[in-house]
Amino acid sequence: MRPTSAERYAVVSCHVERPLDDTVWEAFADLQRRRPGGFAVAALMRPPDAEAGEHDEELWLARAREAAGRAPLGHHTHFTSPTHARPTGGDTGARVRREGAWLRDRGVAPPQ
C-alpha cells in the first residue's frame, strides 16, 4: 500500500465497552490521564442500551463528556447487542443511525 501522507502520525484509541461500570470507568479514566507514550487516548463509546440494563443515561453522558475533555470522542457501535459487536443480519445501519442521532441529540456526537 502507498502511504496516504508524507507526514507520520499515530492514533491511540480504546473501545470503552462498559462505561457505567465504576471499576472499568476508573481504569479507563486513569489510562486517559496517564497518556501512555505521550499519546492522548481517544474514547470510542456506544450509547447505553436500555434493553441490556444500561439505564443511567446521565452518568453515561457525564462520563462521555469527561472523556471528551481529555481526548477525542468517537462512536463505537455494537451492531447486534452490547455483548456482540458484529452484525448478525437485518438493517445493519439502523443501529448506527439511531445511536448517532442519540449522540447528536445530547451534544456528544463526534465531529464529522
N, CA and C atoms as an extended XYZ file, in Angstrom:
336
Properties=species:S:1:pos:R:3:atomname:S:1:resname:S:1:resid:I:1 pbc="F F F"
N         0.832       -1.185        0.000 N   MET     1
C         0.000        0.000        0.000 CA  MET     1
C         0.873        1.243        0.000 C   MET     1
N         0.427        2.237       -0.677 N   ARG     2
C         1.135        3.507       -0.689 CA  ARG     2
C         0.716        4.329        0.522 C   ARG     2
N         1.627        5.087        1.063 N   PRO     3
C         1.242        5.969        2.176 CA  PRO     3
C         0.260        7.035        1.686 C   PRO     3
N        -0.624        7.440        2.565 N   THR     4
C        -1.598        8.467        2.195 CA  THR     4
C        -1.103        9.863        2.507 C   THR     4
N         0.013        9.970        3.192 N   SER     5
C         0.532       11.271        3.572 CA  SER     5
C         2.034       11.166        3.774 C   SER     5
N         2.715       12.268        3.532 N   ALA     6
C         4.152       12.302        3.795 CA  ALA     6
C         4.427       12.453        5.285 C   ALA     6
N         3.400       12.882        6.029 N   GLU     7
C         3.556       13.049        7.470 CA  GLU     7
C         3.410       11.708        8.175 C   GLU     7
N         4.122       11.569        9.291 N   ARG     8
C         3.992       10.364       10.110 CA  ARG     8
C         3.138       10.703       11.313 C   ARG     8
N         2.276        9.792       11.692 N   TYR     9
C         1.415       10.040       12.840 CA  TYR     9
C         0.960        8.712       13.430 C   TYR     9
N         0.436        8.789       14.615 N   ALA    10
C        -0.121        7.611       15.285 CA  ALA    10
C        -1.398        8.027       15.993 C   ALA    10
N        -2.307        7.097       16.082 N   VAL    11
C        -3.574        7.325       16.763 CA  VAL    11
C        -3.750        6.216       17.793 C   VAL    11
N        -4.131        6.600       19.003 N   VAL    12
C        -4.384        5.620       20.057 CA  VAL    12
C        -5.833        5.770       20.473 C   VAL    12
N        -6.558        4.649       20.465 N   SER    13
C        -7.960        4.686       20.876 CA  SER    13
C        -8.267        3.473       21.742 C   SER    13
N        -9.364        3.578       22.441 N   CYS    14
C        -9.799        2.488       23.308 CA  CYS    14
C       -11.304        2.330       23.176 C   CYS    14
N       -11.751        1.118       22.924 N   HIS    15
C       -13.183        0.822       22.934 CA  HIS    15
C       -13.606        0.743       24.401 C   HIS    15
N       -14.401        1.693       24.811 N   VAL    16
C       -14.847        1.752       26.205 CA  VAL    16
C       -16.153        0.956       26.273 C   VAL    16
N       -16.038       -0.323       26.580 N   GLU    17
C       -17.170       -1.232       26.482 CA  GLU    17
C       -18.200       -1.083       27.597 C   GLU    17
N       -17.764       -0.760       28.802 N   ARG    18
C       -18.709       -0.693       29.928 CA  ARG    18
C       -18.490        0.580       30.745 C   ARG    18
N       -18.799        1.747       30.178 N   PRO    19
C       -18.533        2.998       30.890 CA  PRO    19
C       -19.398        3.200       32.135 C   PRO    19
N       -20.456        2.417       32.304 N   LEU    20
C       -21.290        2.551       33.504 CA  LEU    20
C       -20.787        1.694       34.660 C   LEU    20
N       -19.810        0.853       34.401 N   ASP    21
C       -19.182        0.029       35.440 CA  ASP    21
C       -18.086        0.879       36.084 C   ASP    21
N       -18.224        1.182       37.362 N   ASP    22
C       -17.283        2.091       38.040 CA  ASP    22
C       -15.835        1.615       37.956 C   ASP    22
N       -15.601        0.318       38.113 N   THR    23
C       -14.230       -0.202       38.079 CA  THR    23
C       -13.636       -0.038       36.687 C   THR    23
N       -14.422       -0.376       35.672 N   VAL    24
C       -13.963       -0.220       34.286 CA  VAL    24
C       -13.706        1.251       33.990 C   VAL    24
N       -14.656        2.104       34.401 N   TRP    25
C       -14.504        3.528       34.107 CA  TRP    25
C       -13.252        4.101       34.754 C   TRP    25
N       -12.998        3.780       36.001 N   GLU    26
C       -11.807        4.318       36.675 CA  GLU    26
C       -10.528        3.866       35.988 C   GLU    26
N       -10.487        2.608       35.534 N   ALA    27
C        -9.294        2.116       34.829 CA  ALA    27
C        -9.101        2.873       33.513 C   ALA    27
N       -10.190        3.095       32.781 N   PHE    28
C       -10.084        3.831       31.526 CA  PHE    28
C        -9.696        5.291       31.771 C   PHE    28
N       -10.350        5.930       32.738 N   ALA    29
C       -10.045        7.335       33.027 CA  ALA    29
C        -8.578        7.484       33.415 C   ALA    29
N        -8.070        6.541       34.184 N   ASP    30
C        -6.660        6.571       34.572 CA  ASP    30
C        -5.760        6.436       33.337 C   ASP    30
N        -6.122        5.538       32.430 N   LEU    31
C        -5.354        5.377       31.189 CA  LEU    31
C        -5.322        6.685       30.406 C   LEU    31
N        -6.480        7.328       30.277 N   GLN    32
C        -6.510        8.606       29.552 CA  GLN    32
C        -5.655        9.658       30.248 C   GLN    32
N        -5.734        9.731       31.557 N   ARG    33
C        -4.947       10.738       32.292 CA  ARG    33
C        -3.447       10.479       32.169 C   ARG    33
N        -3.031        9.206       32.158 N   ARG    34
C        -1.603        8.868       32.075 CA  ARG    34
C        -1.000        9.176       30.712 C   ARG    34
N        -1.822        9.149       29.667 N   ARG    35
C        -1.336        9.408       28.311 CA  ARG    35
C        -0.078        8.586       28.010 C   ARG    35
N        -0.211        7.260       27.940 N   PRO    36
C         0.965        6.405       27.725 CA  PRO    36
C         1.731        6.800       26.460 C   PRO    36
N         3.031        6.888       26.602 N   GLY    37
C         3.868        7.279       25.472 CA  GLY    37
C         3.638        8.702       25.020 C   GLY    37
N         2.903        9.479       25.827 N   GLY    38
C         2.600       10.851       25.467 CA  GLY    38
C         1.376       10.996       24.571 C   GLY    38
N         0.708        9.886       24.287 N   PHE    39
C        -0.446        9.914       23.383 CA  PHE    39
C        -1.748       10.162       24.127 C   PHE    39
N        -2.574       11.017       23.563 N   ALA    40
C        -3.951       11.133       24.035 CA  ALA    40
C        -4.676        9.865       23.596 C   ALA    40
N        -5.525        9.330       24.454 N   VAL    41
C        -6.252        8.100       24.148 CA  VAL    41
C        -7.700        8.457       23.832 C   VAL    41
N        -8.076        8.329       22.570 N   ALA    42
C        -9.448        8.617       22.157 CA  ALA    42
C       -10.392        7.558       22.725 C   ALA    42
N       -11.536        7.999       23.200 N   ALA    43
C       -12.559        7.097       23.723 CA  ALA    43
C       -13.555        6.774       22.619 C   ALA    43
N       -13.698        5.505       22.290 N   LEU    44
C       -14.704        5.056       21.339 CA  LEU    44
C       -15.816        4.414       22.151 C   LEU    44
N       -16.998        5.053       22.143 N   MET    45
C       -18.081        4.635       23.030 CA  MET    45
C       -19.378        4.439       22.255 C   MET    45
N       -20.206        3.532       22.752 N   ARG    46
C       -21.559        3.348       22.239 CA  ARG    46
C       -22.520        3.840       23.303 C   ARG    46
N       -23.668        4.378       22.897 N   PRO    47
C       -24.645        4.832       23.893 CA  PRO    47
C       -25.125        3.680       24.771 C   PRO    47
N       -25.675        3.992       25.928 N   PRO    48
C       -26.196        2.931       26.790 CA  PRO    48
C       -27.357        2.211       26.114 C   PRO    48
N       -27.487        0.939       26.416 N   ASP    49
C       -28.522        0.091       25.824 CA  ASP    49
C       -29.504       -0.314       26.921 C   ASP    49
N       -30.684        0.309       26.931 N   ALA    50
C       -31.680        0.045       27.977 CA  ALA    50
C       -32.103       -1.418       27.997 C   ALA    50
N       -32.197       -2.066       26.827 N   GLU    51
C       -32.593       -3.471       26.773 CA  GLU    51
C       -31.580       -4.379       27.463 C   GLU    51
N       -30.346       -3.903       27.588 N   ALA    52
C       -29.292       -4.682       28.252 CA  ALA    52
C       -29.102       -4.233       29.704 C   ALA    52
N       -30.033       -3.413       30.205 N   GLY    53
C       -29.965       -2.982       31.598 CA  GLY    53
C       -29.122       -1.743       31.833 C   GLY    53
N       -28.711       -1.081       30.773 N   GLU    54
C       -27.904        0.135       30.904 CA  GLU    54
C       -28.852        1.337       30.897 C   GLU    54
N       -29.315        1.745       32.060 N   HIS    55
C       -30.365        2.758       32.156 CA  HIS    55
C       -29.885        4.147       32.553 C   HIS    55
N       -28.685        4.282       33.070 N   ASP    56
C       -28.253        5.562       33.621 CA  ASP    56
C       -27.652        6.461       32.541 C   ASP    56
N       -28.529        7.099       31.762 N   GLU    57
C       -28.067        7.969       30.683 CA  GLU    57
C       -27.281        9.158       31.213 C   GLU    57
N       -27.682        9.714       32.340 N   GLU    58
C       -26.984       10.890       32.876 CA  GLU    58
C       -25.548       10.557       33.262 C   GLU    58
N       -25.335        9.409       33.898 N   LEU    59
C       -23.975        9.001       34.244 CA  LEU    59
C       -23.170        8.747       32.974 C   LEU    59
N       -23.781        8.084       31.994 N   TRP    60
C       -23.095        7.821       30.734 CA  TRP    60
C       -22.672        9.141       30.092 C   TRP    60
N       -23.604       10.092       30.034 N   LEU    61
C       -23.290       11.388       29.420 CA  LEU    61
C       -22.186       12.122       30.171 C   LEU    61
N       -22.232       12.090       31.487 N   ALA    62
C       -21.190       12.747       32.281 CA  ALA    62
C       -19.827       12.133       31.975 C   ALA    62
N       -19.782       10.805       31.877 N   ARG    63
C       -18.511       10.137       31.609 CA  ARG    63
C       -18.046       10.363       30.176 C   ARG    63
N       -18.963       10.403       29.232 N   ALA    64
C       -18.585       10.688       27.839 CA  ALA    64
C       -18.006       12.100       27.735 C   ALA    64
N       -18.635       13.037       28.404 N   ARG    65
C       -18.123       14.419       28.370 CA  ARG    65
C       -16.768       14.519       29.064 C   ARG    65
N       -16.605       13.776       30.151 N   GLU    66
C       -15.317       13.751       30.853 CA  GLU    66
C       -14.232       13.211       29.918 C   GLU    66
N       -14.519       12.096       29.249 N   ALA    67
C       -13.549       11.501       28.320 CA  ALA    67
C       -13.240       12.470       27.185 C   ALA    67
N       -14.261       13.123       26.653 N   ALA    68
C       -14.078       14.071       25.548 CA  ALA    68
C       -13.259       15.282       25.973 C   ALA    68
N       -13.258       15.588       27.260 N   GLY    69
C       -12.448       16.683       27.762 CA  GLY    69
C       -10.963       16.354       27.804 C   GLY    69
N       -10.631       15.073       27.756 N   ARG    70
C        -9.234       14.647       27.803 CA  ARG    70
C        -8.673       14.275       26.437 C   ARG    70
N        -9.531       13.852       25.516 N   ALA    71
C        -9.078       13.368       24.203 CA  ALA    71
C       -10.305       13.270       23.288 C   ALA    71
N       -10.097       12.991       22.013 N   PRO    72
C       -11.251       12.859       21.118 CA  PRO    72
C       -12.224       11.765       21.561 C   PRO    72
N       -13.490       11.976       21.216 N   LEU    73
C       -14.549       11.013       21.494 CA  LEU    73
C       -15.068       10.501       20.161 C   LEU    73
N       -15.232        9.195       20.052 N   GLY    74
C       -15.759        8.605       18.823 CA  GLY    74
C       -16.894        7.654       19.119 C   GLY    74
N       -17.673        7.367       18.099 N   HIS    75
C       -18.814        6.447       18.204 CA  HIS    75
C       -18.339        5.050       17.835 C   HIS    75
N       -18.533        4.117       18.742 N   HIS    76
C       -18.209        2.704       18.521 CA  HIS    76
C       -19.493        1.924       18.739 C   HIS    76
N       -20.055        1.387       17.681 N   THR    77
C       -21.313        0.673       17.851 CA  THR    77
C       -21.099       -0.823       17.974 C   THR    77
N       -22.042       -1.463       18.595 N   HIS    78
C       -22.163       -2.913       18.582 CA  HIS    78
C       -23.437       -3.166       17.794 C   HIS    78
N       -23.319       -3.720       16.624 N   PHE    79
C       -24.446       -3.833       15.710 CA  PHE    79
C       -25.581       -4.696       16.245 C   PHE    79
N       -25.262       -5.689       17.054 N   THR    80
C       -26.276       -6.641       17.498 CA  THR    80
C       -26.718       -6.397       18.928 C   THR    80
N       -25.762       -6.268       19.835 N   SER    81
C       -26.068       -6.053       21.253 CA  SER    81
C       -24.792       -5.625       21.958 C   SER    81
N       -24.885       -5.185       23.214 N   PRO    82
C       -23.668       -4.794       23.927 CA  PRO    82
C       -22.638       -5.911       24.057 C   PRO    82
N       -23.068       -7.152       23.936 N   THR    83
C       -22.126       -8.265       24.070 CA  THR    83
C       -21.759       -8.898       22.733 C   THR    83
N       -22.279       -8.357       21.630 N   HIS    84
C       -21.991       -8.927       20.308 CA  HIS    84
C       -21.843       -7.786       19.301 C   HIS    84
N       -20.609       -7.508       18.927 N   ALA    85
C       -20.344       -6.328       18.109 CA  ALA    85
C       -20.655       -6.504       16.628 C   ALA    85
N       -20.508       -7.676       16.098 N   ARG    86
C       -20.651       -7.877       14.657 CA  ARG    86
C       -22.120       -7.992       14.240 C   ARG    86
N       -22.436       -7.505       13.040 N   PRO    87
C       -23.815       -7.631       12.545 CA  PRO    87
C       -24.221       -9.101       12.400 C   PRO    87
N       -25.477       -9.386       12.674 N   THR    88
C       -25.991      -10.747       12.504 CA  THR    88
C       -27.116      -10.797       11.482 C   THR    88
N       -27.426       -9.674       10.863 N   GLY    89
C       -28.464       -9.652        9.839 CA  GLY    89
C       -29.317       -8.408        9.958 C   GLY    89
N       -30.285       -8.309        9.069 N   GLY    90
C       -31.184       -7.165        9.102 CA  GLY    90
C       -30.510       -5.901        8.597 C   GLY    90
N       -31.092       -4.772        8.940 N   ASP    91
C       -30.585       -3.464        8.543 CA  ASP    91
C       -29.437       -3.083        9.472 C   ASP    91
N       -28.223       -3.408        9.064 N   THR    92
C       -27.068       -3.192        9.943 CA  THR    92
C       -26.799       -1.724       10.223 C   THR    92
N       -27.260       -0.848        9.342 N   GLY    93
C       -27.042        0.577        9.561 CA  GLY    93
C       -28.061        1.220       10.490 C   GLY    93
N       -29.169        0.540       10.767 N   ALA    94
C       -30.233        1.133       11.591 CA  ALA    94
C       -29.728        1.489       12.988 C   ALA    94
N       -29.003        0.593       13.600 N   ARG    95
C       -28.494        0.855       14.953 CA  ARG    95
C       -27.491        2.002       14.935 C   ARG    95
N       -26.641        2.039       13.933 N   VAL    96
C       -25.646        3.109       13.818 CA  VAL    96
C       -26.350        4.460       13.689 C   VAL    96
N       -27.355        4.526       12.816 N   ARG    97
C       -28.096        5.782       12.641 CA  ARG    97
C       -28.819        6.180       13.927 C   ARG    97
N       -29.453        5.219       14.597 N   ARG    98
C       -30.174        5.504       15.840 CA  ARG    98
C       -29.213        6.000       16.922 C   ARG    98
N       -28.099        5.316       17.076 N   GLU    99
C       -27.123        5.727       18.084 CA  GLU    99
C       -26.498        7.079       17.729 C   GLU    99
N       -26.208        7.299       16.462 N   GLY   100
C       -25.654        8.585       16.044 CA  GLY   100
C       -26.603        9.724       16.367 C   GLY   100
N       -27.887        9.514       16.104 N   ALA   101
C       -28.895       10.536       16.435 CA  ALA   101
C       -28.955       10.758       17.945 C   ALA   101
N       -28.887        9.693       18.718 N   TRP   102
C       -28.905        9.790       20.180 CA  TRP   102
C       -27.735       10.653       20.659 C   TRP   102
N       -26.551       10.397       20.122 N   LEU   103
C       -25.367       11.169       20.499 CA  LEU   103
C       -25.524       12.645       20.108 C   LEU   103
N       -25.966       12.895       18.878 N   ARG   104
C       -26.160       14.284       18.430 CA  ARG   104
C       -27.201       15.015       19.279 C   ARG   104
N       -28.317       14.354       19.563 N   ASP   105
C       -29.394       14.978       20.358 CA  ASP   105
C       -28.922       15.387       21.746 C   ASP   105
N       -27.891       14.738       22.244 N   ARG   106
C       -27.386       15.028       23.589 CA  ARG   106
C       -26.085       15.816       23.571 C   ARG   106
N       -25.664       16.224       22.393 N   GLY   107
C       -24.495       17.092       22.281 CA  GLY   107
C       -23.159       16.416       22.483 C   GLY   107
N       -23.088       15.130       22.291 N   VAL   108
C       -21.809       14.426       22.468 CA  VAL   108
C       -21.385       13.690       21.203 C   VAL   108
N       -21.922       14.095       20.062 N   ALA   109
C       -21.550       13.438       18.815 CA  ALA   109
C       -20.111       13.760       18.450 C   ALA   109
N       -19.390       12.768       17.930 N   PRO   110
C       -18.040       13.054       17.446 CA  PRO   110
C       -18.094       14.060       16.298 C   PRO   110
N       -17.023       14.803       16.081 N   PRO   111
C       -17.011       15.732       14.952 CA  PRO   111
C       -17.127       14.983       13.638 C   PRO   111
N       -17.768       15.614       12.676 N   GLN   112
C       -17.925       14.968       11.353 CA  GLN   112
C       -16.901       15.472       10.382 C   GLN   112
